[in-house]
């Protein structure tokens, strides 16, 4: 044992936490280069969790005694942060230096061959994290960051933000550090992040190839995976104050539709039984479309035996093959564009094609064509309701193609899922969703370009499972999940708004 381990063991023996025989036996099981934290962690893992607080306190005592020179030998704590161990509920990570991420055993990704059409993005750079638990980095200490500690600070900020339930972490030059929690902005520092600190933090987790790409393009979207399984979707950009980084926390695994709050989950699963056609998942930014898409893929993965190809920018939720064979491709490291990936997918024997986002004419055209050629296509769009989705889907095509495209969509569309996340009365978020299903009336309206009449068709289609957003919102209000104000701000139906206002008036009328 090293001197610091012996000191700590003696303190534990004096406090009657451990016996002398136990300490000797544990010392023999550890490697010769084991550190004090390894010894302490082994004690906790060996069934002494109830002594956690005492063990933490004794670690601090041992540290202080070494610093004060009360034992002989070198000081293992010199120039190090205080040792902190946490219970198993906290995220386990190892905080490597920037150089440690490029060891010979884990080589840096090699640059892709240059393309005459479009420069490919660098491959994913996996961050190695194990064994040590971070605590919140005190933002006031960020002014002392250097290249060796910047990555450690960023990893700690990311994992604790994820642990505390935030959806995004923002590190922006000229602004305070903040997270988005339950759709609200929560500041984590009092001081402004300087351009120098913003650059150190945001670039600390990039490989050399990724850094070169960002410096050239000044914008970069990529996935940041940790070897522990945690993933983040990252956007880096250059603005007038310096570099800004937005880190979206990605679920470690796909939730179920029921867990997301879909009260009509069984009806959504019936949509997944089709072997061809187009299913769209839509909603505003931050409404959980990607998570719903992952839940749909996971449901397919457990109920069908097919080949699923996903194309995303970047890959967010990792899907392991279960009953289905899943192939995930990221735009940038694995393919140049959505169009190229979809064109290739048609030659790769897929049954189901999943598209992370349909944002341009080429992608939409390929998706509609694939849905007509015997494939089930599931994709997302940034739209607020079913009528707006169809208008966006169809209006990107030139007038000469409108008639043909409307006919194709009328035949291939299976359903549109629109969703919003509304602040609820419990301090969290509740899901409101709209569901449009294909039937003869819907197909006729699409062919004739009369999408403004969809509301009436959906009203009459409630018996077969169609749901309008207004009725989903009013259901949340009637159950007491959301407030009057939230409901009114998300309702367009005048009768439903009047119902809430009448209820408010009745509540405020003085008793007779």
Secondary structure, 3 states (H helix, E strand, C coil): CCHHHHHHHHHHHHCCCCCHHHHHHHHHHCCCCCCHHHHHHHHHHCCCHHHHHHHHHHHHHHHHHHHCCCCCCCCCCCCCCCCCCCCCCCCEECCCCCHHHHCCCCCCCCCCCCCCCCCCCCCCCCECCCCEECCCCCHHHHHHCCHHHHHHHHHHHHHHHHHCCCCEEEEECCCCCEEEECCEEEECCCCCCCHHHHHHHHHCCCCHHHHHHHHHHCEEEEEEEECCCCEEEEEEEEECCEEEEEEEEECCCCCCHHHHCCCCHHHHHHHCCCCCEEEEEECCCCCCHHHHHHHHHHHHHHHCCCEEEEEECCCCCCCCCCCCEEEEEEECCCECCHHHHHHHHCCCCCCEEEECCCCCHHHHHHHHHHHHCCCEEEEEECCCCHHHHHHHHHHCCCHHHHHHHHHHHHHHEEEEEEEEEEECCCCCEEEEEEEEECCHHHHHHHHHCCHHHHHHHHHHCHHHCCECHHHHHHHHHHCCCCCHHHHHHCCCCHHHHHHHHHHHHHHHCCCC
